[in-house]
């Protein structure tokens, strides 16, 4: 995987987990991770779902997007 995609996933994951951002921005970051749709994106979404500092709603959404990545394969 290219370093550019890895860097983008890291940035998006940071935004998605940052509770200082609005819910809309966090959810859009998760959607962008889903759009990347590769194995590393799946792992990033699963890491978000396991993050206990996030809200239950955000964690559920991360799982939903992770399932979508799995279905794409």
Secondary structure, DSSP 8 states (H G I E B T S, - for coil): --HHHHHHHHHHHHHHH-TTS-HHHHHHHHHHHHHH-SHHHHHHHHHHHT-TTS-HHHHHHHHHHHHHHHHH-
